[in-house]
Amino acid sequence: MSITNAEELAGMQKISDAVAITLKEMREYVKPGMTAKQLDDFGGSILNDLGAKSAPRLTYDFPGWTCISVNNEVAHGIPSELKIFKEGDLVNIDVSAELDGFWSDNGGSFVLGEDIYQYQKLVTASKNILKKAISQIKGGVRISEIGKLIETEAKKSGYTVIKNLTGHGVGRSLHEEPHEIANFQDRYNFERFRKNTTVAVETFISTKSTIANTEKDGWTLVGNKGGFVAQHEHTIMVTDGMPLILTNQNEIWN
């Protein structure tokens, strides 16, 4: 959406705070032995306390308040009772929600407890690449240039990117224009970032795969060549200079 006044910015900040706080609290709450449903219910209760409605439920009738993906799951993981967290798991939590007609989206991957399986290098790369990408976004910058930066940085670290999952516009709905902020240089995308618009920018940094395919459950995405993926996401407002990071309270860069 395009922010045209202080009230709209305040509305976007309020929902962005809600999803950011929920993500941060969930990350701090999860422990080995807990089920994904327990973690999701905890997240759902925070959203509810803050007056926010789960976007995946509202928009897609998703079977959870949040998306929780573990290890080889790339995204849209179902938070089921059968999914039990273990020490060293690569965990991704994606929280998006609506409040007073405004929508915001954020997510982050992390290693649960001790880094037994050496996922931390991938997680750190994803964080750093998102930080670098966001720092280069301002009004007039071509969206494909940011995609080029993300893929170039991933390759420098020995990784690939998932090409069919992207960032997107957000604000008055969960997904709006620009519909694709890809993790690679899409030479057919001539769109530019526009000042005062709100967008969700996310990385999908991968050890092997380049495409995410849907599992039989109809929701969970896994890589076409296996391996693991780290994702980090902020909702930002584009300006003439450094973007305003609306979901800053999630502390995904810490």
N, C-alpha and C positions, 0 to 999 in steps of 0.2 A: 504494500500500500504506500501511498504518498502521504507523508505527514504534512498537514497544512496549518495546524495550530497547536498551541500548548496543551489543550485538552486531549488531543489525539496522541501526542507524545507521552503524556501522563498515563493514558490508557494502555499504551504499548509497554511502558516501563512497568506498570503494575502487573500485567500478565507475565512479562519477562522475568520479573522478580519471583513470581509464583513458581514458574517452571524451573528456574535456576535454583531456588532454595530447595525445592523437592528433589532435584537431581543430587545436590550436595548432601542432603540429609540421607537419601537412599544409599549413596556411596559410603557414608560413614556408618550406616546401620548394618549393612550386609556382613555376614560372618559364615565361615565354613560350617556345613551342616544345616543351614537354613534352606528353605525351598524358595524358588523364584516367586511362587504365589504369595508367600509370607512377605517377601520384599515388596512385591507389587501392591499388596493390600496396604502396607505401610505408606508407600508413595501415594496411593489413592486417597488415604485418609488425610495426608498433608494437603493435597490439592483441594479436597473437600473443605478442610478447615480454612483455606485461603479463598474459598468461594469460586474456585476454578473447576472447569469440567474437562475431563480427559478428551483430548482431540481424537486419538485413534478410535475410542468408543463412539464418540459423537459423529465422526465423519465416516468411519468404515465398519462400525459394529465389531471392532477388534476384541478378542476375548481377554482383555486385561486393561488396566488403567494406563500402563506404560509398556514399552517394548524392552524386553530383557533378553539379550543374546549372549550365549556362552561358547567359548572356544571356537569351534569351526563355524558357528553361526555368524553370518555377516550382519544381518539386520532383521527387524520385525519378529524377533523371537517371542514365542508365547510364554508368558510367566506362569508355568504350570506347577502343580504339586510334585510332579515327577522329576522336575529339574532341581537337583540338589547341589548346592555350591560346595566346591572342594578347594582346599589350599592350593594356590598357584593358578587357579582358573583365570582365563582372559574373559573379563566381563564387560559387556556394553549395556548401558542404560540410556534409553532415549525417552525424554519427557516432553510432550507437547500438550497444550491445553488452550481453552478459551475462557475469557472473563470479560463481561460487559461488552461483548461484540468484538473484542480484540483477541488475536491468536499469536502464540509464540512457540518456539521450538528450540530444544537444545539437547545435547547428548555427549557422552564421553565413555571411552574405554579405559580400563585400568586392570592391574593385576591384583587379585585377591590374596592378601597376605604375602608370603614369601614367593619370590620369583623363581620357582622351581624349574619352569620350562623355558626360561629366557624369552618371555614375551615383552619385557619392559623396553627393550631397544625399539621394537615396533611401535609401542605406545608413545614413547618419547618422540619418535620421528613424526608421528601423526600430529601430536600437540605442536611441535615446532613448525611444521609445515602450515598448519592452520593459522598460527600466529603470524607467520611471514605473509601468507596470502591475504589475511585481513588487513595487515599494515599497508598493503599496496592498493586497497580498494578505495576509490573516491569517485565522485561524479565525473562521467566522461570516459572512464577506463573501460576498455572492452572486456566483456565477460570471458571471452576465449583466452585473453592474456592471463587471467588468473588461473584458468584451467591449465594453461601451458606451464605456469610457475609451479603449480601443485605437482604435476607429473614429472617435471624436471627435477624438483627437489626429492621426490620419491625415488627416482632412478639413481640420484646421487647417493642415496642411502641403501641402495641395493633392493629396492622394492618396486612394485607396480601399483596401479590404481584400478579401482573398480569403475568401469566406464558407463554402466547403466544405472548408477545411483548418483544423484546430484543434489546440490543445494537448490534453493528455490525462493521465490518471493513469499512473504508471509505478512499477515496483518489483519485483514478483514476476513480471511479464511486461512486454512492450514497451508494450502498450496495455491499460489497465484503468480502472476507475472513478476519477474522473469521465471518461466517454468523450469529452466535448466541452467544451473551454475555447475558445470561439469568439472571433473577432476583431470581433464585433459584438454588439449587445444582442439576445439570443434571449429574447423575452418568455415563451416556453413553458418555459424552463429555470429551475426554482425551486431548483436545487441550490446549496449553499453550500460554500465551502472548509472543510475540517475540520482542526483542529489535529493535528499530528504525521503528516499524510499527505504522500506524495511525489508531485509532479506535474511534468510537462514543460510549461512555458509558452512559447509561441512567437508571434511576429508574422509576418504575411504582408502586407506593405505594398506596394501596387500603383499603377503609374502610370495604368493604364486598366481592367484586367480586374477582375471580381468573382467569377468562377468559374474553377476549374482543371479542364481536361478532359484525359483520357488520350489520348496519341498512339498511333499504330499499333503501336509496339513493345510496348504493353501495360503500360508502366511510367512513362515520362516524362510529366509534367504540364505543360501550357502554358495560358496565359490565354485566356479566351473572347473577349476583345476586343483581344488583343495587348498590347503594352507590356512592362514589366519589373516584377519583384517582388523585394523584399529580405526575407530571413527571418533572424531571430535567435532562439535558443532556449537556455534553461537548465532543468536539472532542479533543483527546489527542495524543501525541506521546509517545510510551512506551520507557523507557530507562533502564539502570542498577539500577537506584535509583528512585527518585520521578519523575513521568511523567511530560512532558511539556504540560501544558494546553493551547492548541492553541486558543480556543474560550474564553479565560479569560476576554476579553473586554465586554462580555455580562453581567457581574456582577450579575449572578443569585444567588450567595451566599450572596449577601448584604442584 
